[in-house]
C-alpha cells in the first residue's frame, strides 16, 4: 500500500457500501476516517482496513458537531467527504432534536457535517488538491416531493416511509447542486449518485425490504461490492469528468431525477431552512 497523502471521510462506513468503499480506498493508500453509529462494527471495520474509527449517531445533531470537531482535530486537510450514512424507516419517529428521522439522518445531519467541515475542505483545496464532497442519493428521488413547510412529514400520510425516503434523497441532490454553486472558484467539487438497488442491511425495518430479501434469498439487488463502485470512483484519485453538482446514476452522469431536482431556487430555499434547523 502506498500513502497517497489523501484523507477521506466516509460516513455510514460500518457496513454495506460504505464499508466496502472505505476498505478499497484504504487499500489504495488513502487515510480513511470510518464513521458509523454502531461502535463495535465501526471499530471492527477500521481495525480490519487500517483506518481510524469515529462514532456518531446522526439522529443526534450534537453527535455530528462532536464528530466534526474530532475530524478537524485529527486531520489538517480533508480531500473527500463522502456523505454516505442514511436510513429508511417504516415507522415515523422523531430524533432527539425533534426532527423526523429520515430527513435528519439523510439530509440535515450530512448538511451540518459538511457546513462544519467546509472551511477545512476549502483550505485543503487551496493547497492545489482535488477536493470533493460526494453524497449518496438514490433513484428513489424520482418519487419524492419536497415541501419546505413539511420536512418532518407531519402533514402527509406516512405510508411506510418510502416517499419520505425518496424526498430526503431529492434533498440530497438539491444539496449537492447548491453546494457546487457555492464552491464555484474554490477548487471543491460536489456530486451525488445512485449506487443501485443494493442487497444490504439497509432498510431492515421495512416489511417490503424484508419480503424482497425473503423471496430472493437476499439477492433482490446488486451486492455491496457492486454498489460501492460508484462511491469508490467518485471518491477516488481520478478526475470526475463531469461538472460540479452532477448527479450520477451509478456511473452515468445526469441520471433521471424528479422535476424538483432542477429547481435552483428550491435548492437555495432548502439550504436556508437547513441552516436554520441545524444552527447551534
N, C-alpha and C positions, 0 to 999 in steps of 0.2 A: 504494500500500500504506500502511495506517495502522498505527502502532505501538500495539498493544493493551496493552502492558505485561506480557503473559503470557509465561512461559518454559516451554517444553515440551521434554522429553527423550524422544526416540524411539529405542529400540534396534532393531537389525535394520533399519536405515534405508538401507543401501547399495544395496538393490534391492527389488523386489516391493512389497507393500502398504505396508511401512514407508517406502520412498522416495516413493511417491505421497502418502501421508498427510502426510509431512513437508513436501513441496512445497506441498500445499494449505493446510496450517496456516501456513506461512511467507507464502504469498500473502495470507492473511487478516490479516497483521500480527503474528503471534506470533514471538517469538525462539525458534528451534528449534535444539536440540542434536542433530545427526545422529550416531548411534552405530553403528559397524559393525566387522566383523572385517577386511575387506579394505581396506587403507589407500587404494589407488588409487581404488576405486569410492566409498568413503565420502567422500573429499575431493572427488571429482568431483560427487557429489550436493550436498554442502554448498556448493560454489562456484556451482553452477548455480542454487540456490534462495536464495542469500544467507544461509546458515546457518553454523554452526560445527561442524567435524568433531571427533569424538573416536573414537579407535581402541581397541578392546578385543576380545579373544578370550575368549568365555565358557567355553571349555574350560580356561581358566586363572583360578582364583579371584583370584590376585594381580592379574591384569588388571582384574578387577571392582573390587577395592579401589582400584587406581590410578585407575580411571575415576571412582569416587565422589569421591575426593579432588580430581580435576581439576574435576568439576562443582561441588563445594562452593566451590572457589577461584574459579571463574568467575562463579557466579550467587548473588546474595544471597537470591533467592527462586526456588522451583520450583513452578509451578502444576499441571503434569501430568507424571507419569512414565508413559510408555507402554512397558510391558514386552512388546515385540513379537518380539525375537530368538528363534529356535527352530530345531530341526533334527530330521530323520528319518534314521536311519542303518540301512542294510541289513545291515551287519556290526557285531556287537557289539564295542565297544572301550572302553578306559578313558582318562580325561583325565589331564593332568599331576598332578591332585590325587588320582587313584586311584578316581574315581567313574565309573560308566557314563556315556557321553557324553550320551545322551538326557535322563536325569534331571538332569544338571548343567546343560546348556545351557538346557533348557526350564523347570526349576524352581529348582535350587539357586542358580544364578547370579543370576537375577532376584530371588529371595528375599534374597540377600545385598545386592544393589544397593539394594533397597527398604529393607532394615534400616539400611543406612549413610546413606541419604538421609532417613530418617524424621524426624529432628529438624528438618531444613530444611523438609520438607513441612508439619509441624505449625506451625512458626514462620510460614510463609507464610500458612497458614490463619488464624492469629491476627490477621493484618492485614485480615481480612474478605474474603479471596479464596476462590473456589470451587476447592478443591484436590482432585485426583483421582489415583488410581493405576489405570491401565487395562491389563489383561493379555490378550494374545491366547491364547485357548483353542482348542477345536475340538470339533465334533460327535463326533470320534473318542474323546472321553472316555467315550462310552457303551459302548465295548468294552474300556475299561481296567479293571484290577483292581489296586488299591493294596495292596501288602503291605509294611508298615513294616519287616519283617525281611528284605526282599529288594528294596530300592530299586534296587540295582545289577543286578538281573535275572540273578544268578548261579545261582539255584536253579530256574529255569524255562526251557523251550525259547525260543529267540530268535525263530524263525520270521519272519525278515525285518525285525524291529523294529517291526512295526505295533502290537502290543499294548503294547509298551514306550512307544511314542509316545502311544497313547491314554491310558495310565496317567499319563504326565507331564502331559497336558492335564487329566486328572481332578485331579491335584495342583494345577494352576493354578487351577481353580475353587475347590477347598477353600482354597487360599491367599487368594483374593480374599474369600471369605466370612469367614474368620477375621480377615483384615486389617481388613475392615469392622467387625467386632465390636470389635477393639482400638482402632479410630479413633473409636468412638462418643463424641460430645460434643466432638470435637477439630476438627470442620469439614473433615475429609478423607474423601472417599468412595472406595470400592474396587469395581471392576467387572471382569468378564471377558466375553469374547464369542467367538463363532464367526464368522469372516469369510466363510464359504462355501468351497466347493472351488475354489481359485484356481489358474489355469494360470500358474505362475511357475517360477523355477529351483529352488524348494523341493523337497526330497526327490529330488534328481537321482541319488543313489546307489541308489535303489530300482528294481529291474527292473520292478516293477508300474507305477510312475510313468512310467518311460521307455517302457513299452509303451503306456500311455494316451496319452502325447504322440505316439508314432509313428502310432498308428491314427487319431488325431483331428487330426493336423497341429498339435498344441499347443493344441487347442481343447476339451480334456476338462473344463474348469471355467470359472468366470467370470474375467474379466480382472482384472489387478491393480488397475485403476481402480475396478472394482465392489467388489472385496474390501476395498479401503481405506476405502470409505464408512462402514462401522460404526465403524472406528477413528477416522476424522475426526469423526464425530458424537459419540462418547463423549469425545474429547479436545477438542472444540470449545467455544465460549463458551456455548452454550445449556444450560439445566438438563437433567440426565439424565432426570428424571421417573420414577425408579424407586428403590427403597430401596438403600442401600449393600449390597454383597455380591451384587447381582443378576448372573446370567449371561444374556447375550443371545444368541439365535440370529439372527445378523445384527442386525436392528433390533427383533426381538421379545423382550420381556423374559420371563424364566423359561422359557428353552428347555429341551428334554428333556436329561436328564443320567442318568448311571449312578446307581444307588441310593446308592452310597457318597458321592456328592457332597452328600447331605443329612445325612451323619453328622457332627454338630458335634464330637463327641469325637475322631473320626478326624482332623478338621482341626486340633484343638488338639495332638494327639499328633504329627501331621506337622510342625507348627510347631516343637515342642520338639526333634524329631530334626533338622530342618533347621538350627536354631540350632547344635546340637552339630557338625554336619557342616561348617558354614561358619565356625566360630569361628577366630579368629586363632591 
